[in-house]
Amino acid sequence: MAVKMWQTIKVSYCQRADKEVSLEAELLYPDEHLPDQPPRIIAHRCAYGLQCNLNMESGCVWAGTHPTYDPFAEAQAVPKDKGKSKKPR
């Protein structure tokens, strides 16, 4: 029989909660008949998400209330010349 369980992926500091929070994923481990299959990720959550949702402002992707804001996403580097005009010839 397949088994579902929550597993901590990462522990990180959250500015909105002003504390360290655990980022978790719900994993579905396959039945013993399919032992070579990796577990499937069913859902993501923040361990502090419930308390964060009780605040008056929207939370983040991990709390499930703000789909475009991920405070734990790695900052992507923007090329320096992006948006600048090309040099004249």
N, C-alpha and C positions, 0 to 999 in steps of 0.2 A: 504494500500500500504506500502511496506517495505521502511525503511528510512536508508540511509547511512550517517554517520557523523564521523569526526575525533575527537578523545578524547585524552587528555593528560594522559599518564600513569604515567610518572615519570619526574621530573626535576632533572638533574644531571650536574655536572661539566665535561666538555670534555677537555682533555689536547690538542688535536689537534686543536680545535677551540679556546682554551684559554678563554672559557666563559661558563656560564650555558646554557644548551640546553634543550628543551622539547622533550621527546620521546613520540611519538603519535601512536595510533592504529586506523585504520579505522574499525568502527563497523557497522554491518548490523542488525538493529532492525527489528524483524518480524512484519508481518501484524497484524492488530488488531484481525484477526480471530484466531491467535495463540498466545494469550497473555502470556501463561506460558512458552514460549520458551526464553532462554537467548539469548543475542545478539551474533552474530558470528564475529570473528575477520577476516577481509579480508586482511589487509596489515599493515605493520609497517613502520614508517619513523621517521627521526629526523627533527625537525623544522629548523635546520641549515644545513641540507644535501645538498641543492642546492649550497650554498656558499662553502661548503666543497668540493664538486665535481669540483669546478672551480680551486682548487689548483692543483699543478703539481703532488702531490703524491696521491695514492689511499686513500679513506676514510675508511669506516667501513661497517659493516652489515647494520646499520641503515641508512646510506647514499646510500646504494645499490651498492657500487663499490668494496668492499673487503669482500667476503663472509666468510672468515675464521677469521676475526678480529672483536671482539665485546668488545669495551673498557668499557662497562657497565656491563659485565657479572661478577657474583660473583666469587671470587677466590676460587678454590676448594682445599681443604686441601689434601696434599699428605702424606701418612703414612711414618713415619721416617725409617722403616725397608725395604721399597720398594727398590729393586735393590741391597740390601746387601746379601751376602752369609749367609747361615745358619751356626750356631755354630757347630763345630765338637763334636761328641759324646764321 
